[in-house]
Amino acid sequence: MTDGKILIVDDNKSVLSALEILMQHEYSGVQTISNPNQISSFPNLASFDIVLLDMNFSAGVNTGNEGLFWLKEIKKKAPHTSVIMMTAYGAIDLAVVALKEGASDFILKPWNNEKLLVTVKSAYKLRKSQKEIRLLKQKESNLKQVINQDKNYIVGNSKALSSVLNLTRKVAKTDVNVLITGENGTGKELIAREVHRMSKRKDEIFIAVDMGSISETLFESELFGHLKGAFTDAKEDRAGKFEAAHGGTLFLDEIGNLSLQTQAKLLSAIQNRVVVRVGSNTPIPVNIRLVCATNCNLDQMVAEGLFREDLLYRINTIHISMPALREREGDILILADFYLKRFSQKYDKQGLRINNLAQERLMAYTWPGNIRELQHTVERAVILCEGNVLKPADFLLNPKSITPMDTGPATLSEMEQLMITNALSKHDGNYSAAAEQLGITRQTLYNKIKKMGVNGK
């Protein structure tokens, strides 16, 4: 006996009794209706797996129109329930109409018990299979949403960033290949995800691949897949990144790190939109949106014979150049505040702020590691700070990357003023502590502050 639920609709009570007895031995839930008008108000109709529906209810009528009407009504309320039509008047054309309207099968009266049970069992299996497919599709959709969920944000309002985002919006509407270039840490993957998010493929998957981390021996297996037994560790069939990204976007990061040999293999897949798994001769068509990124100068690499010119043309239909953080005037403090709030919440240190001197130092820094370096610098400062105000000393920056015009005083007087300012900032305006650090008396420090007009707070 299965857990299936069966509903029988027939105006002949003898038919209802016979079918109910027959079905009770096979299915755990069997209910009957003698009046089809009850269908409209029948509770939980969609919970039934199978409905056995008579085609004629009025005396002397054998057109089947009544059954077709109620078939449509059932499909409105329970579109996924399998409906098997029953009639004493066999007609091929009527059966065809019923199947077109959504019926799963057709049974003639009087029926053969074995054949009827086989027909119902087949409809029940179909119902279960369709239900499983719907659940799998729902899980796939939910999985895609989780994978595509972007926990990072594009933050800033500088002209340089606005120009990039404007180009990104235009490109995203098309399906052309995109090459994103820029220094490490500038947010190339964020732009790639933005291209996907604003494209017609947004509901499909986004697959990111770090080409620099894939060894040459595993290149084909990782990107194109392999069959079981194709090599020593191939213990099962496996789809590659191209197949996994089918219908969505494939992002190949650090593409400039590929050898010429792997470049040739990649070019073939991109040109033909077909991959062949390792150990197989069967071509597999793939439909992807290709986005690539690199911090290398590919034009120079082409000139030096290190990168294939034909591959560059294939991936470079549209070129997006990411500006370095030092080129995004005004965005440094916006980003610093963004990460300050994020890490304050993460490490339960609410109410933190960056004082003016620290802000000036952040602005003066050239950020060779770009946004990634800024993020790590702010996180480290939040973790190690002891008060609610972050001062210059809380931000560990490489002195070699401080802008000379902002931190390289031209005179001894300017140098002295900078030292006093830093000392006061470090000790939160405490004159005695600052004087001790500078190796002078508190009165001498006070006199110099008065003369220079320095504010320690």
Salt bridges, closest charged atoms under 4 A:
ASP10 OD2 - LYS109 NZ 2.59
ASP49 OD1 - ARG127 NE 3.05
ASP54 OD1 - LYS109 NZ 3.22
GLU73 OE2 - LYS76 NZ 3.26
GLU140 OE2 - LYS144 NZ 3.60
ASP175 OD2 - ARG201 NH2 2.80
GLU183 OE2 - ARG326 NH2 2.44
GLU189 OE2 - ARG193 NH2 3.18
GLU194 OE2 - ARG197 NH2 2.63
GLU204 OE1 - LYS144 NZ 2.52
GLU220 OE2 - LYS265 NZ 2.95
GLU222 OE2 - ARG238 NH1 3.43
GLU222 OE1 - LYS241 NZ 3.13
GLU243 OE2 - ARG277 NE 2.77
ASP310 OD2 - ARG308 NH2 2.82
ASP331 OD2 - ARG328 NE 2.99
ASP337 OD2 - LYS341 NZ 3.38
GLU379 OE2 - LYS346 NZ 3.66
GLU416 OE2 - LYS448 NZ 2.81
